Amino acid sequence: MEKTSDYPVGSMVVYGLSGVCRVTAVGPLPQIHPKETDTRYYTLLPLWEKGTFYVPTAAAERLRPPMTAGEAAELLERAPAVPAPAAPACGIQQTEQYYRGLLKGGSPESWLKLLRSAEAHRQALARRKKRPGSVEERYRRQAERLLCEELAAALAISPQEAEERLAARLTQNLVSQGNA
């Protein structure tokens, strides 16, 4: 008896660092060699990026369901209180490892921590009239894209609107801390 797929056609999934995708097909690849026809794949189309991904159904652990609207609203609500752990100050490689670990954590919570950490570091650098390095900015942008795309999918809004909502929540916290 054939196992039904975990993610049916039409469902949305988060695929690693590729973001939110829609499952458009489940089955063998049409262009695959005939000996491989037993392998079934999820065909994934990213919601906001170009491309197509083929993920073996046996590797479904690489996929996860996206946040629900309630989870997204709750994450936005508590975003200002999410701790901003400091990145290691011992060198570029250690900083990159730290941010890579948060990014590959693959959860909205870890992406938010990365954003909060990068913003706290950016502010500390600004006080010394310095700017963040390109490595830190690259990881910050990727985490922001992934988080905002997932928030957008959950709340049925555009990624730009999700970014504005997230920025407003985080700015609100900075203003309230500055007035304290």
N, C-alpha and C positions, 0 to 999 in steps of 0.2 A: 504494500500500500504506500503510495507516494505522500510524503509530508507536504501539507500546504505551506505556502510561504508565510513568513512572519509579517511581511509588509505587502499587502495586496496592491494591485495596480490602482493608481490614483492617490495612494497615501503619500504623505510627506515624511522625509527622513533627513537627518543630519548625517552627512558623510564626511567624517574626519575634518580636515581643514578646507574642504571644498564647499562647505556650507549647506544650506537647506536645498534639498532636491525633491522632485516629484518622481515617484516610481511610475514609469510609463509602460513597462513590460516585465514579465517574469517568465523565463524560459531559456532555451538554448540560443546561442548567438547565431544569427542567420549566416554569417560569413565564416564560421568556424570550420575547421577540418572535420570530416565525418566521424573520426574516431573520438572526438570530444563531445558528441551530442548528448551524453549522459549528464554533463555539467550544466546546471541551470544558473542563470544570472539575473540579477536585478538590473534593469536598464534605468539609469537615473539621469534626469535633466535638471540642472541647477535652475533655481527660480530667477536669479538675477545675474548669472554669468553665462557665458557661452560654453558649449561643449556637451559631451555625453560621457557618462561613466558606466562601466560594466563591472558589477561586483558579484562574485560567486555567492549564491544563496548559502553555501556552506560557511561563508565568511561574514555572516550577518552581524557578528559582534562588532564589526567596523561601523555599523549603522546604529543610530538611536533615534527614537521619536523626538521631534522638536518640542519645545515648551508649549504648554497650553496657554490660552489667553489669561487664565487666572495666574499661572506661574509667572508669565511675563509681567503682569501688573504687579505682582508681589515682588519680583526682582527689582523693578523700577522703584517701587516704594521703599525698599530697604537698601537701594544702591548707595546712598550717602553713608550708610553705616558699615558697609563692607570694608574690612580692614585693608589698608594699603601697605602691604609688607615691603620693606626696603629691599631693593636689589643689592647684591653684593657689590661692595665698593673696591674690590681688589683687582679688577681688570675687565677688559672687553670680553674675553672668552668666558669668564665666570658670569658676567652679566647676560651674555647671549644664552648660556646654558640655563640660567634662571628663567629668562623670558620664554625660551623654547619649551621648558618644562610646563610653564603655565599655559602656553598656547596649546600644546599637545594634550593638556589635561582634558581638552575637548568638551568642557562644560561651560555654560554661560557664566557660572560662578567663577571659574578659573580665568575666563576672559575678562570679567569685570575686575578681578583682583589685579590682573596685568595692567588694565587701563588705570586703575587707581594708583598702582605702584609707579607707573610711568609718569602720571600727572604729578604725583608728590615729588618725584625726582626732578621733573621739569621745573617745578616751582622752586625747588632748592637751588638748582642751577641758575635760574633767572635772578635770584637774590645775589648771586655772585657774578651776574652779567655774562653767563655762559648759556649755551644751547645744548640740548640732548644730541647724542651721536646718531649716526644713520642707522646703526643696528637697533637701537632702542626705538627709534621712530618707525622702522620697518615692522617690528613686532607689535608696536602699539596700533599702527594702521590695520594690520591683519586682524588683531583681536577685535578692534572696533568694527571692522567690516563684518566679521563672523557674528558678533553679538547683535549688531543692529539688524542684520539680515534675519536672524532668528527671531528677534523681537518683532520685526515687521511681519514675518510669516504668522506668528502667533496672534498678533493684534490686527491683522488684515490692513496694514498701512504700508507706506513706502519705506524703504531703508533710510531715506533722508529724514522722513518724519520721525522714525525710531531714533535716529541719531540726535535730532533736535530734542526729543523728549528725554533721552538719557542725559544729554548735556545740561538741560534745564534742571534735572534732579541733582546732578553732581554740582552744578554752579550754585544751586540753592543751598547746598550744604556748605560750600566754601564761603558764601555770603554770611550764613548764620554763624560759622566759626569765626569769621573776621569781626563780627559784632559782639562776640562773647567777651 
